[in-house]
Amino acid sequence: MSNRVARHAAGVPIVFAPPTPATPASGVAAEVPGIFTVLAPTDLSPAGNRAVPYAYALLAGHGGVVELCHVHERALPSPPYAYDRPQGKLDAAGPQRLEAELRALVPRDAEARGITTHVTVIDGGEAATAIRQAAERLAGDAIVLGTHGRGGAHRALLGSVSAEVMRRAGRPVFIVPTPKEEVT
């Protein structure tokens, strides 16, 4: 059912929430879950950046923290404790340039709404894995990300990174799809 809804929701943000712990016999949750920390990863493409304002929208009524991040994908050494490989690594100015691009995405009224922004550039690893790990490390309540909507039949709406994050994140994932006319 969720796949069918996702396929027909082009251009409309979708929330995928993981199963919650058992609720009382009434079926009603004892408490309303709070969202106070939102991870907003972007690849700095128009599709990725389109999702960033939605991260702030989730916190607009009560404030909180948006963790804006960018993953610079590259192979990491295996095993992880081996010496780092310089191939594909960002140069000394790379993180600063990417952080500036991320800061440019912060809405002007974010601070006035009580929303703090943290900016992170992750240099290395696969995007979906790095995003899930960042959400765990930051104890994020939700993840908001855009999708390019390219890929195989199952990933036609979601894209490979967003589909992988949605499947394995263990927290609500808010996906902002690319409008049909922009999917290439």
N, CA, C and O of each residue as an XYZ file, in Angstrom:
736
protein
N       0.814     -1.192      0.000
C       0.000      0.000      0.000
C       0.860      1.260      0.000
O       0.581      2.194     -0.753
N       1.913      1.303      0.842
C       2.736      2.511      0.922
C       3.452      2.784     -0.395
O       3.624      3.942     -0.775
N       3.871      1.732     -1.097
C       4.520      1.939     -2.393
C       3.557      2.575     -3.384
O       3.953      3.444     -4.161
N       2.287      2.150     -3.367
C       1.304      2.717     -4.287
C       1.054      4.187     -3.959
O       0.959      5.018     -4.863
N       0.947      4.509     -2.682
C       0.760      5.900     -2.275
C       1.949      6.734     -2.723
O       1.773      7.824     -3.269
N       3.154      6.235     -2.498
C       4.363      6.957     -2.868
C       4.417      7.213     -4.374
O       4.796      8.303     -4.801
N       4.043      6.220     -5.177
C       4.096      6.386     -6.635
C       3.152      7.468     -7.121
O       3.450      8.146     -8.105
N       2.022      7.645     -6.456
C       1.018      8.603     -6.916
C       1.113      9.944     -6.221
O       0.229     10.781     -6.399
N       2.144     10.179     -5.442
C       2.271     11.416     -4.686
C       3.340     12.334     -5.252
O       3.952     13.099     -4.507
N       3.574     12.271     -6.544
C       4.629     13.081     -7.154
C       4.458     14.546     -6.792
O       3.376     15.116     -6.932
N       5.549     15.146     -6.322
C       5.532     16.560     -5.977
C       4.982     16.859     -4.599
O       5.003     18.015     -4.178
N       4.492     15.867     -3.883
C       3.919     16.064     -2.558
C       4.821     15.391     -1.531
O       5.122     14.205     -1.666
N       5.264     16.130     -0.496
C       6.116     15.500      0.523
C       5.408     14.321      1.186
O       4.195     14.343      1.398
N       6.188     13.298      1.507
C       5.663     12.060      2.084
C       6.438     11.769      3.360
O       7.647     11.995      3.410
N       5.765     11.272      4.392
C       6.450     10.863      5.608
C       6.356      9.352      5.729
O       5.269      8.780      5.645
N       7.511      8.700      5.928
C       7.561      7.276      6.208
C       8.013      7.144      7.650
O       9.130      7.536      7.988
N       7.166      6.600      8.497
C       7.506      6.440      9.909
C       7.711      4.964     10.207
O       6.936      4.123      9.751
N       8.762      4.642     10.976
C       8.998      3.243     11.326
C       7.930      2.759     12.296
O       7.236      3.576     12.902
N       7.788      1.462     12.453
C       6.820      0.953     13.432
C       7.158      1.495     14.821
O       8.328      1.620     15.182
N       6.124      1.812     15.589
C       6.334      2.326     16.942
C       6.163      1.205     17.944
O       5.557      0.180     17.630
N       6.692      1.384     19.151
C       6.472      0.366     20.176
C       4.982      0.147     20.394
O       4.164      1.006     20.065
N       4.642     -0.989     20.942
C       3.232     -1.339     21.151
C       2.495     -0.251     21.924
O       3.008      0.302     22.896
N       1.284      0.040     21.469
C       0.443      1.016     22.155
C      -0.534      0.258     23.047
O      -0.698     -0.954     22.902
N      -1.180      0.963     23.965
C      -2.160      0.295     24.830
C      -3.273     -0.358     24.000
O      -3.377     -0.128     22.795
N      -4.092     -1.165     24.653
C      -5.170     -1.903     23.976
C      -6.082     -0.982     23.180
O      -6.679     -1.413     22.194
N      -6.200      0.279     23.589
C      -7.067      1.211     22.877
C      -6.512      1.561     21.499
O      -7.239      2.069     20.645
N      -5.212      1.285     21.279
C      -4.606      1.609     19.996
C      -4.153      3.051     19.897
O      -3.636      3.462     18.858
N      -4.336      3.828     20.953
C      -3.956      5.227     20.961
C      -2.638      5.374     21.717
O      -2.481      4.823     22.806
N      -1.709      6.101     21.151
C      -0.417      6.314     21.799
C      -0.609      7.101     23.089
O      -1.464      7.983     23.167
N       0.191      6.775     24.100
C       0.101      7.448     25.387
C       0.569      8.894     25.301
O       0.059      9.754     26.019
N       1.533      9.169     24.431
C       2.075     10.515     24.287
C       2.240     10.857     22.815
O       2.412      9.980     21.969
N       2.183     12.151     22.529
C       2.455     12.624     21.182
C       3.979     12.691     21.039
O       4.640     13.348     21.843
N       4.545     12.023     20.032
C       6.001     12.089     19.874
C       6.434     13.506     19.498
O       5.776     14.178     18.704
N       7.527     13.940     20.066
C       8.048     15.267     19.769
C       9.128     15.213     18.706
O       9.887     14.248     18.621
N       9.186     16.241     17.912
C      10.250     16.378     16.930
C      10.966     17.678     17.272
O      10.424     18.771     17.104
N      12.205     17.532     17.759
C      12.982     18.687     18.183
C      14.335     18.785     17.480
O      14.953     19.850     17.463
N      14.789     17.678     16.903
C      16.040     17.673     16.150
C      15.780     16.988     14.818
O      15.339     15.840     14.773
N      16.059     17.704     13.734
C      15.801     17.192     12.390
C      17.105     17.196     11.601
O      17.782     18.220     11.508
N      17.447     16.054     11.039
C      18.600     15.949     10.153
C      18.123     16.246      8.740
O      17.182     15.621      8.251
N      18.773     17.204      8.086
C      18.412     17.589      6.722
C      19.630     17.443      5.815
O      20.350     18.413      5.580
N      19.861     16.240      5.306
C      20.994     16.053      4.390
C      20.631     16.536      2.994
O      19.486     16.400      2.564
N      21.599     17.098      2.291
C      21.385     17.500      0.909
C      22.662     17.257      0.114
O      23.770     17.403      0.631
N      22.490     16.889     -1.136
C      23.638     16.745     -2.031
C      23.923     18.071     -2.728
O      24.751     18.134     -3.636
N      23.238     19.125     -2.303
C      23.365     20.486     -2.818
C      22.849     20.633     -4.242
O      23.180     21.600     -4.929
N      22.040     19.676     -4.688
C      21.359     19.778     -5.971
C      20.023     20.485     -5.728
O      19.595     20.598     -4.580
N      19.358     20.961     -6.783
C      18.029     21.559     -6.579
C      17.065     20.598     -5.878
O      16.298     21.027     -5.016
N      17.087     19.320     -6.227
C      16.194     18.341     -5.590
C      16.530     18.177     -4.112
O      15.627     18.119     -3.277
N      17.806     18.103     -3.782
C      18.212     17.974     -2.392
C      17.905     19.221     -1.591
O      17.444     19.128     -0.454
N      18.152     20.376     -2.162
C      17.916     21.640     -1.466
C      16.436     21.945     -1.289
O      16.059     22.654     -0.356
N      15.591     21.418     -2.175
C      14.152     21.641     -2.094
C      13.584     21.127     -0.764
O      12.568     21.635     -0.291
N      14.222     20.141     -0.172
C      13.719     19.543      1.065
C      14.092     20.341      2.311
O      13.423     20.214      3.337
N      15.135     21.153      2.247
C      15.630     21.841      3.441
C      14.566     22.697      4.129
O      14.451     22.614      5.352
N      13.784     23.513      3.423
C      12.765     24.311      4.123
C      11.755     23.462      4.910
O      11.214     23.922      5.916
N      11.504     22.243      4.464
C      10.574     21.371      5.186
C      11.140     20.945      6.543
O      10.378     20.723      7.484
N      12.453     20.830      6.651
C      13.066     20.523      7.946
C      12.764     21.650      8.930
O      12.436     21.400     10.090
N      12.876     22.874      8.467
C      12.579     24.030      9.320
C      11.084     24.119      9.609
O      10.688     24.516     10.705
N      10.258     23.756      8.642
C       8.810     23.802      8.845
C       8.369     22.867      9.971
O       7.430     23.180     10.703
N       9.040     21.721     10.113
C       8.693     20.790     11.187
C       8.921     21.402     12.564
O       8.283     20.993     13.534
N       9.821     22.372     12.660
C      10.180     22.975     13.942
C       9.645     24.391     14.113
O       9.850     25.006     15.159
N       8.968     24.912     13.107
C       8.569     26.319     13.100
C       7.681     26.712     14.271
O       7.765     27.846     14.742
N       6.841     25.821     14.750
C       5.908     26.179     15.822
C       6.507     26.159     17.209
O       5.968     26.786     18.121
N       7.623     25.446     17.394
C       8.154     25.298     18.750
C       9.667     25.395     18.851
O      10.208     25.337     19.955
N      10.354     25.539     17.748
C      11.808     25.635     17.767
C      12.468     24.279     17.844
O      11.800     23.251     17.947
N      13.773     24.287     17.793
C      14.543     23.049     17.838
C      15.837     23.225     17.090
O      16.333     24.341     16.940
N      16.390     22.111     16.616
C      17.679     22.123     15.936
C      17.548     21.430     14.584
O      17.029     20.318     14.484
N      18.026     22.107     13.554
C      18.164     21.484     12.238
C      19.643     21.211     12.040
O      20.479     22.107     12.157
N      19.948     19.969     11.741
C      21.305     19.540     11.445
C      21.404     19.442      9.928
O      21.003     18.438      9.339
N      21.941     20.489      9.293
C      22.131     20.475      7.845
C      23.424     19.733      7.550
O      24.455     20.022      8.158
N      23.384     18.785      6.631
C      24.625     18.073      6.331
C      24.729     17.739      4.849
O      23.739     17.642      4.124
N      25.975     17.570      4.443
C      26.298     17.153      3.089
C      27.292     16.004      3.195
O      28.257     16.077      3.957
N      27.056     14.948      2.434
C      27.978     13.816      2.410
C      28.747     13.865      1.100
O      28.169     13.755      0.019
N      30.059     14.032      1.214
C      30.949     13.949      0.056
C      31.308     12.470     -0.089
O      32.172     11.954      0.621
N      30.627     11.801     -1.023
C      30.817     10.350     -1.168
C      32.191     10.013     -1.722
O      32.657     10.607     -2.695
N      32.814      9.059     -1.084
C      34.060      8.477     -1.573
C      34.297      7.201     -0.782
O      33.783      7.024      0.323
N      35.081      6.328     -1.370
C      35.370      5.058     -0.711
C      36.219      5.299      0.531
O      37.158      6.096      0.515
N      35.876      4.604      1.597
C      36.659      4.647      2.823
C      37.490      3.381      2.915
O      37.136      2.363      2.320
N      38.588      3.430      3.649
C      39.431      2.238      3.746
C      38.709      1.093      4.440
O      37.831      1.302      5.277
N      39.095     -0.103      4.076
C      38.534     -1.282      4.721
C      39.698     -2.173      5.125
O      40.500     -2.540      4.267
N      39.817     -2.521      6.347
C      38.978     -2.207      7.499
C      39.100     -0.734      7.889
O      40.058     -0.062      7.507
N      38.122     -0.237      8.653
C      38.062      1.190      8.979
C      39.296      1.725      9.701
O      39.587      2.917      9.609
N      40.015      0.883     10.406
C      41.173      1.376     11.149
C      42.427      1.478     10.272
O      43.483      1.893     10.747
N      42.312      1.102      8.999
C      43.444      1.209      8.081
C      43.703      2.689      7.779
O      42.871      3.552      8.059
N      44.862      2.954      7.210
C      45.183      4.331      6.859
C      44.197      4.864      5.836
O      43.767      4.143      4.935
N      43.844      6.133      5.984
C      42.900      6.782      5.087
C      43.510      6.940      3.699
O      44.706      7.195      3.553
N      42.672      6.785      2.692
C      43.097      6.972      1.308
C      42.853      8.417      0.898
O      41.781      8.957      1.169
N      43.817      9.051      0.254
C      43.615     10.440     -0.155
C      42.771     10.586     -1.430
O      42.313     11.689     -1.727
N      42.551      9.490     -2.201
C      41.798      9.576     -3.446
C      40.381     10.069     -3.174
O      39.653      9.491     -2.367
N      40.007     11.138     -3.854
C      38.654     11.662     -3.752
C      38.401     12.505     -2.524
O      37.304     13.040     -2.367
N      39.382     12.640     -1.646
C      39.207     13.407     -0.411
C      39.088     14.888     -0.741
O      39.720     15.372     -1.680
N      38.280     15.607      0.030
C      38.147     17.041     -0.160
C      39.486     17.725      0.116
O      40.231     17.308      1.003
N      39.787     18.777     -0.650
C      40.997     19.545     -0.359
C      40.742     20.426      0.864
O      39.634     20.427      1.402
N      41.741     21.168      1.304
C      41.634     21.947      2.540
C      40.485     22.960      2.504
O      39.853     23.207      3.532
N      40.208     23.541      1.351
C      39.137     24.543      1.244
C      37.769     23.915      1.009
O      36.749     24.591      1.149
N      37.732     22.634      0.654
C      36.461     21.975      0.316
C      35.409     22.027      1.412
O      34.283     22.446      1.144
N      35.727     21.619      2.639
C      34.703     21.663      3.697
C      34.163     23.071      3.951
O      32.963     23.242      4.164
N      35.037     24.078      3.930
C      34.586     25.453      4.161
C      33.646     25.908      3.052
O      32.639     26.563      3.320
N      33.971     25.567      1.812
C      33.118     25.947      0.677
C      31.752     25.280      0.791
O      30.724     25.925      0.582
N      31.738     23.982      1.124
C      30.474     23.255      1.257
C      29.663     23.754      2.450
O      28.438     23.852      2.366
N      30.333     24.070      3.559
C      29.624     24.624      4.719
C      28.967     25.955      4.369
O      27.850     26.226      4.810
N      29.643     26.786      3.584
C      29.067     28.066      3.159
C      27.825     27.836      2.295
O      26.826     28.542      2.435
N      27.894     26.841      1.399
C      26.725     26.521      0.575
C      25.557     26.050      1.443
O      24.406     26.404      1.187
N      25.855     25.254      2.466
C      24.797     24.791      3.373
C      24.208     25.958      4.157
O      22.988     26.052      4.294
N      25.050     26.844      4.670
C      24.567     27.993      5.449
C      23.667     28.899      4.605
O      22.745     29.522      5.133
N      23.929     28.975      3.303
C      23.100     29.791      2.413
C      21.675     29.247      2.303
O      20.779     29.963      1.856
N      21.450     27.991      2.703
C      20.116     27.378      2.631
C      19.265     27.659      3.867
O      18.071     27.358      3.870
N      19.857     28.231      4.915
C      19.120     28.479      6.160
C      18.115     29.610      5.930
O      18.502     30.693      5.491
N      16.832     29.377      6.217
C      15.834     30.439      6.052
C      16.157     31.642      6.944
O      16.652     31.482      8.060
N      15.873     32.834      6.447
C      16.181     34.067      7.195
C      15.492     34.126      8.544
O      16.039     34.692      9.491
N      14.307     33.554      8.650
C      13.551     33.661      9.904
C      13.763     32.485     10.854
O      13.058     32.370     11.857
N      14.718     31.616     10.555
C      14.926     30.427     11.389
C      15.263     30.795     12.828
O      14.654     30.261     13.756
N      16.203     31.680     13.030
C      16.617     32.051     14.383
C      15.469     32.713     15.146
O      15.279     32.434     16.330
N      14.709     33.576     14.495
C      13.573     34.243     15.140
C      12.505     33.235     15.564
O      11.746     33.500     16.495
N      12.436     32.092     14.898
C      11.474     31.047     15.252
C      12.033     30.085     16.293
O      11.387     29.092     16.629
N      13.223     30.369     16.803
C      13.821     29.516     17.826
C      14.489     28.271     17.266
O      14.653     27.274     17.970
N      14.873     28.333     15.997
C      15.506     27.177     15.355
C      17.001     27.442     15.220
O      17.421     28.421     14.601
N      17.784     26.565     15.801
C      19.239     26.615     15.705
C      19.661     25.712     14.557
O      19.064     24.661     14.325
N      20.694     26.132     13.844
C      21.200     25.331     12.728
C      22.641     24.919     13.000
O      23.478     25.749     13.356
N      22.919     23.643     12.832
C      24.282     23.116     12.858
C      24.591     22.622     11.451
O      23.737     22.030     10.791
N      25.809     22.868     10.999
C      26.210     22.500      9.641
C      27.361     21.504      9.720
O      28.325     21.713     10.457
N      27.251     20.411      8.950
C      28.270     19.376      8.949
C      28.560     18.911      7.526
O      27.644     18.731      6.723
N      29.834     18.721      7.224
C      30.251     18.104      5.966
C      30.916     16.788      6.336
O      31.873     16.762      7.111
N      30.407     15.704      5.783
C      30.948     14.373      6.031
C      31.770     13.991      4.812
O      31.234     13.854      3.712
N      33.066     13.819      5.007
C      33.967     13.523      3.893
C      34.258     12.030      3.837
O      35.214     11.547      4.445
N      33.424     11.311      3.104
C      33.676      9.895      2.879
C      32.529      8.996      3.274
O      31.737      9.309      4.163
N      32.461      7.868      2.587
C      31.430      6.880      2.833
C      30.309      6.974      1.826
O      30.278      7.879      0.992
N      29.387      6.031      1.912
C      28.199      6.040      1.061
C      27.164      6.949      1.696
O      27.004      6.946      2.916
N      26.454      7.730      0.882
C      25.533      8.740      1.395
C      24.483      8.151      2.326
O      24.295      8.665      3.429
N      23.794      7.089      1.920
C      22.705      6.537      2.743
C      23.223      6.066      4.096
O      22.586      6.312      5.120
N      24.357      5.398      4.113
C      24.934      4.912      5.367
C      25.365      6.081      6.243
O      25.098      6.085      7.445
N      26.033      7.076      5.650
C      26.485      8.240      6.417
C      25.302      9.017      6.995
O      25.385      9.526      8.113
N      24.214      9.112      6.252
C      23.021      9.815      6.739
C      22.420      9.077      7.928
O      22.085      9.694      8.940
N      22.281      7.767      7.813
C      21.728      6.985      8.936
C      22.633      7.086     10.160
O      22.143      7.233     11.279
N      23.934      7.009      9.962
C      24.869      7.109     11.076
C      24.815      8.495     11.720
O      24.886      8.614     12.943
N      24.691      9.533     10.907
C      24.585     10.891     11.451
C      23.314     11.042     12.270
O      23.334     11.663     13.333
N      22.213     10.485     11.791
C      20.948     10.558     12.537
C      21.082      9.876     13.898
O      20.573     10.376     14.901
N      21.764      8.741     13.926
C      21.988      8.039     15.198
C      22.893      8.847     16.113
O      22.588      9.032     17.291
N      24.002      9.325     15.572
C      24.978     10.066     16.363
C      24.366     11.337     16.952
O      24.658     11.698     18.093
N      23.522     12.012     16.177
C      22.922     13.265     16.609
C      21.610     13.064     17.361
O      20.999     14.033     17.812
N      21.174     11.810     17.499
C      19.898     11.482     18.136
C      18.760     12.280     17.503
O      17.910     12.836     18.198
N      18.762     12.326     16.171
C      17.730     13.069     15.450
C      16.366     12.418     15.592
O      16.242     11.194     15.606
N      15.349     13.255     15.696
C      13.981     12.760     15.810
C      13.375     12.426     14.452
O      12.451     11.617     14.361
N      13.896     13.051     13.393
C      13.378     12.823     12.034
C      14.466     13.184     11.031
O      15.422     13.894     11.346
N      14.294     12.676      9.822
C      15.185     12.992      8.707
C      14.317     13.560      7.594
O      13.266     13.004      7.273
N      14.759     14.670      7.004
C      14.050     15.269      5.876
C      15.023     15.317      4.709
O      16.081     15.938      4.803
N      14.664     14.658      3.602
C      15.549     14.695      2.442
C      14.765     14.703      1.148
O      13.631     14.230      1.070
N      15.409     15.256      0.140
C      14.813     15.292     -1.189
C      15.207     14.060     -1.962
O      16.081     13.296     -1.552
N      14.551     13.881     -3.082
C      14.855     12.741     -3.933
C      14.857     13.189     -5.384
O      14.101     14.071     -5.793
N      15.726     12.555     -6.140
C      15.808     12.843     -7.566
C      14.774     12.049     -8.343
O      14.421     12.424     -9.461
N      14.280     10.949     -7.765
C      13.257     10.160     -8.421
C      13.746      9.373     -9.612
O      12.966      9.053    -10.509
N      15.046      9.051     -9.635
C      15.585      8.252    -10.735
C      15.906      6.863    -10.200
O      16.087      6.686     -8.995
N      15.975      5.901    -11.072
C      16.369      4.559    -10.658
C      15.409      3.518    -11.166
O      14.636      3.772    -12.089
N      15.454      2.336    -10.561
C      14.622      1.211    -10.971
C      13.160      1.424    -10.640
O      12.777      2.477    -10.130
N      12.346      0.427    -10.927
C      10.898      0.549    -10.749
C      10.518      0.914     -9.319
O       9.708      1.818     -9.113
N      11.082      0.235     -8.331
C      10.755      0.527     -6.923
C      11.251      1.903     -6.520
O      10.645      2.572     -5.683
N      12.371      2.326     -7.129
C      12.965      3.599     -6.752
C      12.537      4.727     -7.680
O      13.113      5.813     -7.624
N      11.539      4.498     -8.534
C      11.136      5.516     -9.500
C      10.753      6.821     -8.830
O      11.018      7.890     -9.381
N      10.142      6.766     -7.664
C       9.802      7.996     -6.952
C      10.908      8.379     -5.986
O      11.301      9.543     -5.929
N      11.411      7.423     -5.231
C      12.284      7.748     -4.115
C      13.741      7.987     -4.469
O      14.369      8.850     -3.857
N      14.302      7.276     -5.415
C      15.735      7.365     -5.653
C      16.464      6.431     -4.713
O      15.917      6.023     -3.688
N      17.680      6.094     -5.050
C      18.383      5.056     -4.301
C      18.760      5.473     -2.886
O      18.592      4.680     -1.960
N      19.265      6.691     -2.684
C      19.672      7.118     -1.337
C      18.458      7.259     -0.435
O      18.455      6.726      0.675
N      17.434      7.959     -0.882
C      16.258      8.149     -0.028
C      15.550      6.828      0.261
O      15.047      6.630      1.367
N      15.503      5.926     -0.714
C      14.873      4.623     -0.478
C      15.649      3.837      0.579
O      15.052      3.209      1.453
N      16.972      3.874      0.496
C      17.798      3.159      1.465
C      17.671      3.766      2.863
O      17.568      3.036      3.849
N      17.678      5.078      2.953
C      17.508      5.734      4.256
C      16.146      5.383      4.837
O      16.042      5.042      6.015
N      15.103      5.465      4.020
C      13.750      5.175      4.490
C      13.647      3.754      5.035
O      13.028      3.533      6.076
N      14.247      2.792      4.341
C      14.153      1.392      4.759
C      14.865      1.116      6.075
O      14.423      0.258      6.839
N      15.944      1.815      6.357
C      16.799      1.428      7.476
C      16.971      2.475      8.572
O      17.710      2.226      9.525
N      16.331      3.618      8.483
C      16.620      4.721      9.404
C      16.135      4.494     10.831
O      16.795      4.944     11.767
N      15.014      3.817     11.033
C      14.513      3.604     12.385
C      13.914      4.845     13.009
O      13.742      4.900     14.227
N      13.593      5.836     12.205
C      12.957      7.071     12.670
C      12.151      7.625     11.500
O      12.375      7.213     10.362
N      11.229      8.537     11.744
C      10.451      9.081     10.623
C      11.354      9.740      9.577
O      12.295     10.464      9.901
N      11.034      9.462      8.323
C      11.767     10.044      7.202
C      10.756     10.807      6.356
O       9.787     10.232      5.861
N      10.987     12.085      6.199
C      10.119     12.977      5.436
C      10.786     13.162      4.082
O      11.864     13.750      3.999
N      10.161     12.671      3.027
C      10.766     12.703      1.693
C      10.028     13.710      0.816
O       8.806     13.666      0.678
N      10.799     14.610      0.231
C      10.244     15.622     -0.661
C      10.630     15.221     -2.083
O      11.782     15.382     -2.486
N       9.668     14.700     -2.840
C       9.986     14.222     -4.195
C      10.148     15.363     -5.189
O       9.642     16.467     -4.988
N      10.860     15.069     -6.257
C      10.991     15.994     -7.375
C       9.710     15.937     -8.179
O       9.217     14.845     -8.460
N       9.151     17.081     -8.562
C       7.951     17.046     -9.402
C       8.204     16.241    -10.673
O       9.312     16.246    -11.210
N       7.155     15.542    -11.155
C       7.278     14.672    -12.324
C       7.948     15.356    -13.506
O       8.772     14.746    -14.187
N       7.610     16.601    -13.755
C       8.152     17.278    -14.936
C       9.653     17.548    -14.826
O      10.294     17.844    -15.834
N      10.225     17.452    -13.623
C      11.656     17.679    -13.444
C      12.468     16.390    -13.406
O      13.697     16.455    -13.448
N      11.828     15.213    -13.327
C      12.537     13.941    -13.263
C      13.120     13.654    -14.626
O      12.419     13.695    -15.637
N      14.439     13.356    -14.648
C      15.103     13.048    -15.917
C      15.492     11.610    -15.983
O      16.064     11.170    -16.980
